[in-house]
Amino acid sequence: MLVRFFNACLWGFAICIFCFVWGFLVEPNLLKTRHLEICSSEWLGEPMKIVFLSDIHIGGEHVPPSRVSSIVSRVNAEKADLVLIGGDFIDGHTHRTKTSNSFNTKIDTGLRALKEIMAPLGVISVIGNHDVWYDEVYVSKFLQDQGMTILSNDAVNVKEDVCIVGLADDMTQEPDNAAYKLCQTSDNIIALMHSPDSFGLMYSNTNLALAGHTHGGQINLPFLGRAVTPTRSGSKYAYGQVEHNGIPTFITAGIGTSILPARFRSPPEIVVITLRSSEP
């Protein structure tokens, strides 16, 4: 009996060590490419290939500037029509005037690497809460100088009949769906936001909505699931493809980490979406 108890303790200890090493050292450094097809009855025209990524958290424990370059290579390898980014480019909670020169240099180097992302219809992003805490104006201007389009309660047509609506961050700003009025001549609308907490602002004619912020909970425990997510929306909107009032949405697990530099059963990812009509 004592031997069995001792062996059980050894196995338990070994499993704990494995989970710790995997969660803190292995999984956060992975990068999965998730392919999916989303059909919308409202989508008109040809299918569109979109790469969606979010929550890079440059400067964090697992995202040095060199990793940003490898992420860009993975994105470009997909040869998408359009690249959308859901914000939180920056890690931390401190304004750039109060962070070290070495950290700010890492941020600039990582942001500059994003200039190499290529897509015929452009690279479009919104700003996340960590970007606001670091310096929203600085981050937005830096990215715009790299050729990226930044939307904050604004919209842009990437094709004559395809409009992207970008909402401001729900946590640190005031999202406003008035931007939809800029898409009145577009048959197809894609909504981009940092957090799924903004899903309630979508117009009913939205073909697809994309968000990040949750990191997929970062820790996805067997039986308990993604119990902790930084949203009011709850675990239903922690990760994956979910319908919101009939609108197809996808919430990505993102790439970096926040607060706890660990992931478990919620690996970093870029998402490749083929958006097409469900009508023949």
Secondary structure by P-SEA (a helix, b strand, c coil): caaaaaaaaaaaaaaaaaaaaaaccccccbbbbbbbbbbbccccccbbbbbbbcccccccccccaaaaaaaaaaaaaacccbbbbcccccccccccccccaaaaaaaaaaaaaacccccccbbbbbbcaaaaaacaaaaaaaaaaabbbbbccccccccccbbbbbbcccccbbbbcccccccccccbbbbbbccccccccccccccbbbbcccccccccccccccccccccccccccccccccccbbbbbbcccccccccccccccbbbbbbbbbbccc
